[in-house]
Amino acid sequence: MRDLFRLPLAPALLCLIALLGAPTAGWAENGREVAVEVKNLSEPERCAERDNIYLPFQQPQGGPVVRSFRIEILHPAYIGTLAADRQAPDWAQCDMSGDPTFLGKPRQAVLAETDRFRLVGYSYPSLWRPDSVKLHVGGKAEAGLHLVQLWLKQDGHAEEVLVVYPQDGYWRGRPLTPPNLKNTAYGSSFLVGPVEMDGRPIVALKDLSFDAKTGAFKLDFTRGGSATLALKSIDQERLLLNVSFDAAPPANQPFAALRSMYVTETNADAARVAWVEADGKGWGEAPVMSFSGGAAREFWLGRSLPSRHNTSAPDVTFGPFRATPEPAQPVHAADGRPQIAR
């Protein structure tokens, strides 16, 4: 499922793009950090196109409630050493015949276009879930979308930086392409909202909305409540997203999750984890498949060695987790437009 809908990528942008405001502004002083419970429900897998890493995040029992957190998507530490990249899917030892199939009507449509953003939607001949989620943008509701891409535009160029699969709530992001590569791969996925099992972990969305002025998404959940996922900043090293819940997420199920694939250390989109301990004094780390779970203030999923699969795929960090909501929108100039650093 992960790479079945992969599409060609645009050339890398020529200059650094960042939204005004320090990437971590407000996180140190606004609200308490919360240590959340992280479980490791990953299973061994031989197919390189099936997500077998599953790391759900849940509210601490009897502790403060998580109302917001940051998602940092960061190029792997070895990105500058890559002279070539491997992005082709590897279907060897994969059997997807047991997946359910729901037919769709293939189409492609530009859903929003500004001087800053382009939002593109795709429908495919089939998907493993029914088409039930609508995307609202510019006063219109688009049904039947299987994939939505957010492109960032500058000086006549555009680069795809964030995708969402509305029908199961999976997101993937990546920073801008570094100078040594033509483009980079997607890798690990993340889920935001009440996570439940329906054949695999999903977030059931009731509706998804996009603000073409700010690049922020609003997620309305079938199980109740909503969240905002806002683009905070982006450059050739990292993409920063802010997640803010409108109310306390359910205490009896995960409020977010990380998903990825691991076959071996060098055939994986993610192979290691690291976390800030509950006391906040330092980081622990472990191979992803042997991580036993526990409390964490921040949590990183990534690689320290290049992989033969999606070699340039980024690492992902969740946290800090906060007990107060964060501002839903990135900071803008006086005229309401995101500023560009040149």
C-alpha positions as CSV (number, residue, x, y, z in Angstrom):
1,M,0.0,0.0,0.0
2,R,2.8,2.4,0.9
3,D,4.3,3.0,-2.5
4,L,1.5,1.8,-4.8
5,F,0.4,5.4,-5.3
6,R,3.9,6.9,-5.6
7,L,4.0,9.7,-8.3
8,P,6.9,11.5,-10.0
9,L,8.3,14.4,-8.0
10,A,9.0,18.0,-9.2
11,P,12.6,19.3,-9.3
12,A,14.0,20.6,-6.1
13,L,13.3,24.2,-5.2
14,L,16.3,26.5,-5.9
15,C,16.3,28.4,-2.6
16,L,15.6,28.0,1.1
17,I,11.9,28.6,2.0
18,A,10.9,29.2,5.6
19,L,7.8,30.6,7.3
20,L,8.5,33.5,9.6
21,G,9.2,32.5,13.2
22,A,11.8,30.4,14.9
23,P,10.9,26.6,14.4
24,T,10.7,26.1,18.2
25,A,9.2,29.4,19.2
26,G,6.7,29.1,21.9
27,W,7.4,25.5,22.7
28,A,9.7,26.1,25.7
29,E,7.5,28.7,27.5
30,N,3.9,27.8,26.6
31,G,2.5,25.0,28.6
32,R,3.9,22.0,30.4
33,E,5.7,19.1,28.7
34,V,3.9,15.8,29.0
35,A,5.5,12.4,29.1
36,V,3.2,10.1,27.0
37,E,3.1,6.3,26.9
38,V,4.6,4.8,23.7
39,K,4.0,1.1,22.9
40,N,5.8,-1.0,20.4
41,L,3.4,-3.3,18.5
42,S,5.8,-3.9,15.6
43,E,6.1,-7.3,14.0
44,P,8.7,-9.1,11.9
45,E,8.1,-8.8,8.1
46,R,9.8,-9.9,4.9
47,C,7.8,-7.6,2.5
48,A,9.5,-4.2,2.0
49,E,6.2,-2.6,1.0
50,R,4.2,-3.5,4.1
51,D,4.2,-1.3,7.2
52,N,5.2,-3.6,10.1
53,I,6.4,-0.9,12.5
54,Y,3.6,0.3,14.7
55,L,4.3,2.8,17.5
56,P,1.1,4.2,19.1
57,F,1.1,7.1,21.5
58,Q,-1.4,7.3,24.4
59,Q,-2.3,9.7,27.1
60,P,-0.6,9.0,30.5
61,Q,-2.8,7.4,33.1
62,G,-3.9,10.1,35.6
63,G,-1.5,12.7,34.2
64,P,-2.0,15.9,32.3
65,V,-3.8,15.7,29.0
66,V,-2.0,16.2,25.7
67,R,-3.4,19.1,23.7
68,S,-0.7,19.7,21.2
69,F,2.6,18.4,19.9
70,R,5.2,19.1,17.2
71,I,6.1,16.8,14.3
72,E,9.6,17.3,12.9
73,I,10.5,15.5,9.6
74,L,14.2,15.6,9.1
75,H,16.6,14.4,6.4
76,P,18.6,11.4,7.7
77,A,22.1,12.2,9.1
78,Y,23.8,10.7,6.1
79,I,21.8,12.7,3.4
80,G,24.8,14.8,2.4
81,T,26.9,11.7,1.5
82,L,24.4,10.3,-1.0
83,A,25.5,10.3,-4.6
84,A,22.6,8.1,-5.7
85,D,19.2,7.3,-4.2
86,R,17.0,4.2,-4.3
87,Q,13.3,4.9,-4.4
88,A,11.9,2.1,-6.5
89,P,9.3,-0.1,-4.7
90,D,10.4,-3.7,-3.9
91,W,7.5,-6.1,-4.2
92,A,9.6,-9.2,-3.7
93,Q,8.2,-11.5,-1.0
94,C,5.0,-9.5,-1.0
95,D,1.5,-10.9,-1.2
96,M,-1.2,-8.3,-1.1
97,S,-3.9,-10.6,-2.5
98,G,-5.7,-10.7,0.9
99,D,-6.3,-6.9,1.0
100,P,-9.9,-5.8,0.5
101,T,-10.7,-3.9,-2.7
102,F,-13.1,-1.0,-3.2
103,L,-13.4,0.3,-6.8
104,G,-13.0,4.0,-7.6
105,K,-13.1,6.4,-10.5
106,P,-9.6,7.5,-11.6
107,R,-9.1,11.2,-11.8
108,Q,-6.7,14.0,-11.0
109,A,-7.6,17.5,-10.0
110,V,-6.0,20.7,-8.8
111,L,-8.1,21.5,-5.7
112,A,-6.4,24.8,-4.7
113,E,-3.8,27.1,-6.3
114,T,-2.2,30.2,-4.8
115,D,1.1,31.9,-5.3
116,R,2.3,29.8,-2.3
117,F,0.6,26.5,-2.4
118,R,-0.9,24.0,-4.8
119,L,-3.2,21.2,-3.6
120,V,-3.7,18.2,-5.9
121,G,-6.1,15.3,-5.4
122,Y,-6.0,11.8,-6.9
123,S,-8.5,9.0,-7.2
124,Y,-7.4,5.5,-8.3
125,P,-9.1,2.5,-9.8
126,S,-9.3,0.9,-6.4
127,L,-8.4,1.3,-2.7
128,W,-8.5,-1.0,0.3
129,R,-11.1,1.2,2.1
130,P,-14.3,2.8,0.8
131,D,-14.5,6.4,-0.2
132,S,-16.2,8.1,2.7
133,V,-14.2,11.2,3.5
134,K,-14.7,14.6,1.8
135,L,-12.1,17.3,1.5
136,H,-13.3,20.8,1.9
137,V,-11.4,23.6,0.3
138,G,-12.5,27.0,-1.0
139,G,-16.2,26.4,-0.2
140,K,-16.2,23.2,-2.2
141,A,-16.4,19.6,-1.0
142,E,-14.4,16.9,-3.0
143,A,-15.4,13.3,-2.5
144,G,-13.7,10.1,-3.5
145,L,-10.1,11.3,-3.1
146,H,-7.5,8.6,-2.3
147,L,-4.4,10.8,-2.1
148,V,-3.9,14.6,-1.6
149,Q,-0.6,16.3,-2.2
150,L,0.5,19.7,-0.9
151,W,3.1,21.4,-3.1
152,L,5.1,24.4,-2.0
153,K,5.8,27.0,-4.8
154,Q,8.5,29.5,-5.3
155,D,10.0,31.4,-8.3
156,G,8.2,29.2,-10.8
157,H,9.1,25.9,-9.2
158,A,7.1,23.6,-6.9
159,E,8.0,20.8,-4.7
160,E,5.7,18.2,-3.0
161,V,6.2,18.3,0.7
162,L,3.2,16.7,2.4
163,V,0.7,14.0,1.5
164,V,-2.4,12.6,3.2
165,Y,-4.6,9.6,2.4
166,P,-8.0,10.8,3.6
167,Q,-9.6,7.4,3.7
168,D,-7.4,5.9,6.4
169,G,-5.8,9.1,7.9
170,Y,-2.1,8.4,6.9
171,W,0.3,11.3,6.4
172,R,3.8,11.5,5.1
173,G,6.1,14.5,4.8
174,R,9.5,15.5,3.7
175,P,11.8,18.6,3.8
176,L,12.9,20.4,0.7
177,T,15.4,18.5,-1.5
178,P,19.1,19.1,-0.6
179,P,21.5,20.4,-3.3
180,N,23.2,17.0,-3.8
181,L,19.9,15.2,-5.0
182,K,17.3,15.7,-7.6
183,N,14.5,14.7,-5.2
184,T,14.0,12.6,-2.1
185,A,11.8,9.7,-1.1
186,Y,8.9,9.5,1.3
187,G,9.2,7.0,4.1
188,S,7.6,6.6,7.5
189,S,3.9,7.6,7.9
190,F,2.2,9.2,10.9
191,L,-1.4,9.2,12.2
192,V,-3.0,12.0,14.1
193,G,-6.3,11.5,16.0
194,P,-8.0,8.5,17.6
195,V,-6.2,5.5,16.3
196,E,-8.3,2.3,15.9
197,M,-7.8,-1.1,14.2
198,D,-9.7,-1.8,10.9
199,G,-7.5,-4.4,9.3
200,R,-4.6,-2.2,10.1
201,P,-4.2,1.0,12.3
202,I,-6.2,3.9,10.9
203,V,-7.7,7.2,11.9
204,A,-11.3,7.5,10.8
205,L,-11.8,11.0,9.5
206,K,-15.3,12.5,9.2
207,D,-14.1,15.5,7.2
208,L,-10.8,17.0,6.1
209,S,-10.5,20.8,5.3
210,F,-7.6,22.8,3.8
211,D,-7.0,26.5,4.3
212,A,-5.3,27.6,1.0
213,K,-4.1,30.9,2.6
214,T,-2.1,29.3,5.4
215,G,-1.5,25.7,4.3
216,A,-3.2,24.4,7.4
217,F,-5.4,21.3,7.5
218,K,-8.4,20.7,9.9
219,L,-9.1,17.1,10.8
220,D,-12.7,16.3,12.0
221,F,-12.7,12.8,13.5
222,T,-15.6,10.3,13.2
223,R,-15.1,9.4,16.9
224,G,-15.5,13.1,17.9
225,G,-13.3,16.1,18.2
226,S,-11.0,17.7,15.8
227,A,-7.4,18.8,15.3
228,T,-5.4,21.3,13.2
229,L,-2.2,20.2,11.5
230,A,-0.3,23.4,10.4
231,L,2.8,23.9,8.5
232,K,5.2,25.8,10.8
233,S,8.4,26.0,8.8
234,I,10.3,24.2,6.1
235,D,13.8,24.3,4.6
236,Q,16.4,21.9,3.1
237,E,16.9,20.2,6.5
238,R,13.5,19.8,8.1
239,L,9.8,20.2,7.9
240,L,8.0,21.3,11.1
241,L,4.3,20.8,11.7
242,N,2.2,21.8,14.7
243,V,-0.7,19.6,15.8
244,S,-3.3,21.1,18.1
245,F,-6.4,19.3,19.4
246,D,-9.6,21.3,20.0
247,A,-10.4,19.1,23.1
248,A,-8.7,16.4,25.1
249,P,-8.1,13.3,22.9
250,P,-9.7,10.0,24.2
251,A,-7.9,8.6,27.1
252,N,-8.6,4.9,26.2
253,Q,-7.0,4.8,22.7
254,P,-3.9,6.3,21.0
255,F,-4.1,9.9,19.9
256,A,-1.3,9.5,17.3
257,A,1.0,6.8,15.9
258,L,4.1,6.2,13.8
259,R,4.1,3.6,11.0
260,S,7.0,2.4,8.9
261,M,8.7,-0.7,7.4
262,Y,11.6,-2.8,8.6
263,V,13.0,-5.9,7.1
264,T,16.6,-5.6,8.1
265,E,18.9,-2.8,9.3
266,T,19.8,-1.9,5.7
267,N,16.4,-2.6,4.2
268,A,14.1,-0.3,6.1
269,D,12.5,3.1,6.1
270,A,13.2,3.2,9.8
271,A,15.5,1.1,11.9
272,R,16.1,2.8,15.3
273,V,14.3,4.8,17.9
274,A,15.3,7.4,20.5
275,W,13.3,9.1,23.2
276,V,13.6,11.8,25.9
277,E,13.1,10.0,29.2
278,A,10.1,11.0,31.4
279,D,12.4,12.9,33.8
280,G,13.6,15.0,30.9
281,K,17.3,14.5,31.7
282,G,18.5,12.8,28.5
283,W,17.9,10.5,25.5
284,G,17.6,6.7,25.4
285,E,18.0,4.8,22.2
286,A,17.4,1.3,20.8
287,P,16.9,-0.7,17.6
288,V,13.2,-0.3,16.7
289,M,12.4,-4.0,16.8
290,S,13.8,-4.5,20.3
291,F,12.3,-1.3,21.9
292,S,10.2,-2.3,24.8
293,G,8.0,0.8,25.0
294,G,7.7,3.3,27.9
295,A,7.2,7.0,28.7
296,A,8.7,9.7,26.5
297,R,8.6,13.5,26.3
298,E,9.9,13.3,22.7
299,F,10.3,10.4,20.4
300,W,12.4,9.9,17.2
301,L,12.1,7.2,14.6
302,G,14.8,7.0,11.9
303,R,18.0,5.5,10.6
304,S,21.7,5.8,11.2
305,L,22.8,3.6,8.2
306,P,21.8,4.0,4.6
307,S,19.1,1.6,3.4
308,R,18.7,-0.1,0.0
309,H,15.0,0.9,0.3
310,N,14.0,4.6,0.1
311,T,17.5,5.6,0.9
312,S,16.7,9.3,1.3
313,A,13.5,8.8,3.3
314,P,13.4,11.2,6.3
315,D,13.4,10.6,10.0
316,V,10.4,11.6,12.1
317,T,10.2,13.1,15.6
318,F,7.1,13.5,17.8
319,G,7.2,16.0,20.6
320,P,7.5,17.9,22.8
321,F,4.0,17.0,23.9
322,R,2.2,19.9,25.6
323,A,-0.8,20.2,28.0
324,T,-1.9,23.4,26.2
325,P,-3.0,24.0,22.6
326,E,-0.6,25.7,20.3
327,P,-1.5,28.5,17.8
328,A,-3.2,26.7,14.9
329,Q,-1.6,28.9,12.2
330,P,2.0,29.8,11.3
331,V,3.1,33.4,11.8
332,H,2.5,35.8,8.9
333,A,3.7,39.2,7.8
334,A,1.4,42.2,8.2
335,D,-0.3,41.6,4.8
336,G,-1.2,38.1,5.9
337,R,1.3,36.3,3.5
338,P,3.9,33.9,4.7
339,Q,7.3,35.5,4.4
340,I,10.1,33.9,2.5
341,A,13.7,33.8,3.6
342,R,16.1,34.2,0.7
